[in-house]
Amino acid sequence: MRAALIFVLVFSCKVWAQFPNGRKLEGPIPELCAKRIVHETSPSHQNYFYQWKEKLDDEDWLGARNFCRMRCMDSVSLETPQENEWIKRKIESENITEIWTSGRICDFKGCDREDLLPLEINGWFWSATFQKLPPTTSRDANDWSPTGDKGVQQPDNKEFNLNGKTENCIAVLNNKYNDGIRWHDEVCSRRRPFVCEDNEELLRYVRYIRPELNVK
């Protein structure tokens, strides 16, 4: 019991983190978790929600994560080749132009760790699961676009030189630059379609605090 209480306290502190612009990373809403919509389940038993199937508005990177998290889900993390290909096939078959993922570069306090430097190579991670991505120089270990729109391998943070906006978040674009369905670093404030997937940490938390809801 004591361990479970410690988990709840630590978890509560983590999920309502504050962002520099005053917005926050939302925690789950138990009632929404209990009635969350699942559009598809992958062969690996992962549940997915596709925003466009409900004709909902596109969101920026944080808005997409918050929509998902309030439902015990999170923006999709493409941690394995199998999941990456699953999502790419969905994007292609439904003719979706782009989606947000949970991926981003480490750009907050604590990102000066030696193992993360240089950040543009070693600082990318799946924020929903806190899993680091392989270095961007390991091209066979990720799915970054080899060209982008300027013939430069992604990530390239191109908008920083154009207008001072950093490309800190990972989107999957559907052949926008004749490069196939590939990962791109993008400005986090742009609004895009998104995919949610179940987040087991959020689900465990809600099952613990609201067992009567029988959240699956």
C-alpha positions as CSV (number, residue, x, y, z in Angstrom):
1,M,0.0,0.0,0.0
2,R,2.8,2.4,0.9
3,A,4.5,1.8,-2.5
4,A,1.2,2.5,-4.3
5,L,0.7,5.8,-2.4
6,I,4.3,6.9,-3.3
7,F,3.6,6.0,-6.9
8,V,0.4,8.2,-6.9
9,L,2.2,11.2,-5.3
10,V,5.2,11.0,-7.6
11,F,3.0,10.5,-10.7
12,S,0.7,13.4,-9.8
13,C,3.7,15.7,-9.6
14,K,5.0,14.6,-12.9
15,V,1.9,14.7,-15.1
16,W,0.8,18.2,-14.3
17,A,4.1,19.7,-15.4
18,Q,4.2,23.4,-16.3
19,F,5.5,24.6,-19.7
20,P,7.4,27.9,-20.1
21,N,4.5,29.5,-22.0
22,G,2.1,29.0,-19.1
23,R,0.3,25.9,-20.6
24,K,0.6,22.6,-18.8
25,L,0.8,19.0,-19.5
26,E,-2.6,17.6,-18.4
27,G,-3.3,14.6,-16.2
28,P,-6.0,12.0,-16.9
29,I,-9.7,12.6,-16.3
30,P,-11.0,9.3,-15.0
31,E,-14.5,9.6,-16.6
32,L,-13.0,10.3,-20.0
33,C,-10.6,7.4,-19.6
34,A,-13.5,5.0,-18.9
35,K,-15.3,6.0,-22.1
36,R,-12.3,6.7,-24.3
37,I,-12.8,5.7,-28.0
38,V,-10.6,3.0,-29.5
39,H,-10.6,2.9,-33.3
40,E,-8.2,0.1,-33.9
41,T,-6.0,-2.4,-32.0
42,S,-2.7,-3.5,-33.5
43,P,-1.4,-7.1,-33.6
44,S,0.8,-6.1,-30.6
45,H,-2.5,-5.3,-28.7
46,Q,-1.9,-1.5,-28.7
47,N,-5.1,0.5,-28.8
48,Y,-5.2,3.6,-31.1
49,F,-7.5,6.6,-31.5
50,Y,-7.4,8.5,-34.8
51,Q,-8.4,12.1,-34.5
52,W,-9.7,12.5,-38.0
53,K,-12.2,9.7,-37.6
54,E,-14.1,11.8,-35.1
55,K,-13.8,14.9,-37.3
56,L,-12.1,16.8,-34.5
57,D,-10.0,19.9,-34.9
58,D,-6.3,19.6,-35.5
59,E,-4.1,20.5,-32.5
60,D,-0.6,21.7,-31.9
61,W,1.9,19.3,-30.3
62,L,1.0,20.0,-26.7
63,G,-2.7,20.2,-27.5
64,A,-2.6,16.8,-29.1
65,R,-0.8,15.3,-26.1
66,N,-3.3,16.8,-23.7
67,F,-6.3,15.6,-25.6
68,C,-4.9,12.1,-25.5
69,R,-3.7,12.2,-21.9
70,M,-7.0,13.3,-20.5
71,R,-8.3,10.0,-21.9
72,C,-5.4,7.8,-20.4
73,M,-3.7,7.8,-23.8
74,D,-0.8,9.9,-25.2
75,S,0.4,10.9,-28.6
76,V,1.8,8.0,-30.5
77,S,5.5,7.0,-29.9
78,L,7.0,5.1,-32.8
79,E,9.4,3.0,-30.7
80,T,9.6,-0.1,-32.9
81,P,9.9,-0.6,-36.7
82,Q,6.7,-2.6,-36.5
83,E,4.7,0.2,-34.9
84,N,6.2,2.8,-37.2
85,E,5.2,0.8,-40.2
86,W,1.7,0.2,-38.8
87,I,1.1,4.0,-38.4
88,K,2.6,4.7,-41.8
89,R,0.3,2.2,-43.5
90,K,-2.6,3.9,-41.7
91,I,-1.5,7.3,-42.9
92,E,-1.2,6.1,-46.5
93,S,-4.4,4.1,-46.6
94,E,-6.5,6.9,-45.2
95,N,-4.6,9.6,-47.2
96,I,-3.7,11.6,-44.1
97,T,-1.2,14.4,-44.9
98,E,0.6,14.5,-41.6
99,I,0.4,13.6,-37.9
100,W,2.0,14.6,-34.6
101,T,3.9,12.1,-32.6
102,S,5.1,12.4,-28.9
103,G,8.6,12.9,-30.1
104,R,10.6,16.0,-29.3
105,I,14.1,17.3,-28.5
106,C,15.1,17.8,-24.9
107,D,14.9,21.5,-24.4
108,F,14.3,22.1,-20.7
109,K,16.1,22.0,-17.4
110,G,18.3,18.9,-17.1
111,C,19.0,18.6,-20.8
112,D,22.7,19.4,-20.4
113,R,23.4,15.8,-19.5
114,E,26.5,14.4,-21.2
115,D,24.7,11.5,-22.8
116,L,22.3,14.0,-24.5
117,L,24.9,16.2,-26.1
118,P,25.0,17.4,-28.7
119,L,21.2,17.8,-28.4
120,E,20.6,17.9,-32.2
121,I,22.0,14.4,-32.4
122,N,21.4,12.7,-29.0
123,G,18.7,14.8,-27.5
124,W,15.6,13.4,-29.2
125,F,13.1,11.2,-27.2
126,W,9.6,9.9,-27.1
127,S,8.0,12.1,-24.4
128,A,5.1,9.8,-23.8
129,T,7.4,7.0,-22.6
130,F,10.7,8.9,-21.8
131,Q,12.5,6.7,-24.2
132,K,15.5,8.2,-26.0
133,L,15.7,7.9,-29.8
134,P,18.9,6.6,-31.4
135,P,21.3,9.3,-32.5
136,T,20.1,11.1,-35.6
137,T,23.4,10.0,-37.3
138,S,22.3,6.4,-37.0
139,R,20.1,6.6,-40.1
140,D,19.2,2.9,-40.1
141,A,17.9,3.1,-36.6
142,N,15.2,5.7,-37.2
143,D,12.9,7.0,-40.0
144,W,14.0,10.6,-40.5
145,S,13.5,12.0,-44.0
146,P,16.8,11.9,-46.0
147,T,16.0,15.1,-47.8
148,G,13.3,17.4,-46.2
149,D,12.2,20.3,-48.5
150,K,15.7,21.7,-49.0
151,G,17.6,18.5,-49.7
152,V,18.9,18.3,-46.2
153,Q,18.6,15.3,-43.9
154,Q,16.1,15.7,-41.1
155,P,16.2,17.0,-38.4
156,D,17.5,20.3,-39.8
157,N,15.8,23.0,-37.7
158,K,15.4,25.0,-40.9
159,E,12.7,27.4,-39.6
160,F,15.1,28.7,-36.9
161,N,17.2,30.3,-39.6
162,L,14.1,31.6,-41.5
163,N,12.1,33.1,-38.6
164,G,13.7,32.2,-35.3
165,K,11.2,29.4,-34.5
166,T,12.8,26.2,-33.4
167,E,11.7,22.8,-34.8
168,N,11.5,20.9,-31.5
169,C,8.8,18.3,-32.2
170,I,8.5,15.3,-34.5
171,A,5.7,15.0,-37.1
172,V,5.2,12.3,-39.7
173,L,4.6,13.8,-43.1
174,N,3.1,12.0,-46.0
175,N,5.4,12.5,-49.0
176,K,5.2,16.3,-48.7
177,Y,8.7,16.6,-50.2
178,N,8.6,13.5,-52.5
179,D,10.5,11.7,-49.7
180,G,7.8,9.1,-48.7
181,I,6.2,8.9,-45.3
182,R,9.0,10.0,-43.0
183,W,9.8,11.8,-39.8
184,H,10.4,15.5,-39.8
185,D,11.4,18.0,-37.1
186,E,8.7,20.7,-37.0
187,V,7.6,23.8,-35.1
188,C,5.5,22.5,-32.1
189,S,2.9,25.3,-32.4
190,R,1.6,24.1,-35.9
191,R,-1.8,22.4,-35.8
192,R,-1.9,18.9,-37.2
193,P,-3.9,15.7,-37.1
194,F,-2.8,13.3,-34.4
195,V,-2.9,9.7,-33.2
196,C,-3.4,8.7,-29.6
197,E,-2.3,5.3,-28.1
198,D,-3.0,3.8,-24.7
199,N,-0.6,4.9,-21.9
200,E,-0.3,2.1,-19.4
201,E,1.1,4.5,-16.7
202,L,-2.0,6.7,-16.9
203,L,-4.3,3.7,-17.0
204,R,-2.7,2.2,-13.9
205,Y,-3.0,5.5,-12.1
206,V,-6.7,5.9,-12.8
207,R,-7.4,2.3,-12.0
208,Y,-5.8,2.8,-8.6
209,I,-7.7,6.1,-7.7
210,R,-11.0,5.2,-9.3
211,P,-11.4,1.4,-9.3
212,E,-15.2,1.6,-9.4
213,L,-15.0,2.9,-13.0
214,N,-13.5,-0.5,-14.2
215,V,-11.3,1.3,-16.7
216,K,-10.1,-1.3,-19.3
